[in-house]
C-alpha cells in the first residue's frame, strides 16, 4: 500500500478554482432558494444519518479491493487504477486522496456523505456513487471524467463543471435535484433528461457543443425549469436564438444572463400559435389528399 501512496506523492495535482464565476450563478434570490432546499433535505435525513455508525475506509480494505494494474500517466511506473468498494457500509473515504492514479471507482451502496476527497483524483474516468447519503455531488475539475452516476441519494445540487462529459446518464432518479452545472464539457445533446426531474429549476450547460435548437424540445419534460445557460455553444449563434429557445420552453424566465421581458414573451407566444396552426392545416391537407 505504501507504493500506491508514494505514487500519489510523486504526482502534482492542480487545485481547481473553487469559484464558478458570476455569469454561471443564479441571482442572490435563486441561491438563497437553493440553500434553503439543501438545508431542508439535510434536516429530513439528519435523524437517519445520526444512526449510522462511523466506518471509515481503511488501507486494508483498499488493498483488498484494488485491481487493474496499469502504467501511470507519466509512463514511468505502474499503479492499480480500479477500486470497487461497493456495499461495505463505509462512511468516510478521506483516505482516497492518496490514490491519485485511480481511474475507475465504485463507491455505491455505502453511507458516504462527502465526495470532497475525490478532488485529488484528476485521472478519474468513471464514478459510481449510487445509494449513499449524499446531499451534494459537487466535483472539482476532473479533466478526464466521462461517466458519473448518483442514483438514490439526497442530492439537490449536481456540479460536474469543466470535465469531459459527453452524455447525461443516471439523472432520472434524482427527483430532488434543483440545480445542475455542466459547463465546459463536451455535450452535443440534451438526451437523458426525464419527467422524473420534477424539481429541476436551473441548468448551466455553457461552453458545450450543443448545435441544434431542436435539443431545447428535450427539456420540455422539466416542469419547473426557469433558468438556462447555454452561451458559448454553437446554438447560441443561431438567428433569433433567444426567441426560438422561448418558443420551445415558454415557461423559461431567464436565458443566459438576461431575463425575458414581456415583449419577448408575447412574440414567442404568437409565433408558437402561428406555427401550431400551420402544422394543423398541413396535417388536414395531407389527410384530404390521402382520401382523394
C-alpha positions, 0 to 999 in steps of 0.5 A: 500500500505504501507504493500506491501512496508514494505514487500519489506523492510523486504526482502534482495535482492542480487545485481547481478554482473553487469559484464558478464565476458570476455569469454561471450563478443564479441571482442572490434570490435563486441561491438563497432558494437553493440553500434553503432546499439543501438545508431542508433535505439535510434536516429530513435525513439528519435523524437517519444519518445520526444512526449510522455508525462511523466506518471509515475506509481503511488501507486494508480494505483498499488493498483488498479491493484494488485491481487493474494494474496499469502504467501511470500517466507519466509512463514511468511506473505502474499503479492499480487504477480500479477500486470497487468498494461497493456495499461495505457500509463505509462512511468516510473515504478521506483516505482516497486522496492518496490514490491519485492514479485511480481511474475507475471507482465504485463507491455505491451502496455505502453511507458516504456523505462527502465526495470532497476527497475525490478532488485529488483524483484528476485521472478519474474516468468513471464514478459510481456513487449510487445509494449513499447519503449524499446531499451534494455531488459537487466535483472539482475539475476532473479533466478526464471524467466521462461517466458519473452516476448518483442514483438514490441519494439526497442530492439537490445540487449536481456540479460536474463543471469543466470535465469531459462529459459527453452524455447525461446518464443516471439523472432520472432518479434524482427527483430532488435535484434543483440545480445542475452545472455542466459547463465546459464539457463536451455535450452535443445533446440534451438526451437523458433528461426525464419527467422524473426531474420534477424539481429541476429549476436551473441548468448551466450547460455553457461552453458545450457543443450543443448545435441544434435548437431542436435539443431545447424540445428535450427539456420540455419534460422539466416542469419547473425549469426557469433558468438556462445557460447555454452561451458559448455553444454553437446554438447560441449563434443561431438567428433569433436564438433567444426567441426560438429557445422561448418558443420551445420552453415558454415557461423559461424566465431567464436565458443566459444572463438576461431575463425575458421581458414581456415583449419577448414573451408575447412574440414567442407566444404568437409565433408558437400559435402561428406555427401550431396552426400551420402544422394543423392545416398541413396535417388536414391537407395531407389527410384530404389528399390521402382520401382523394 
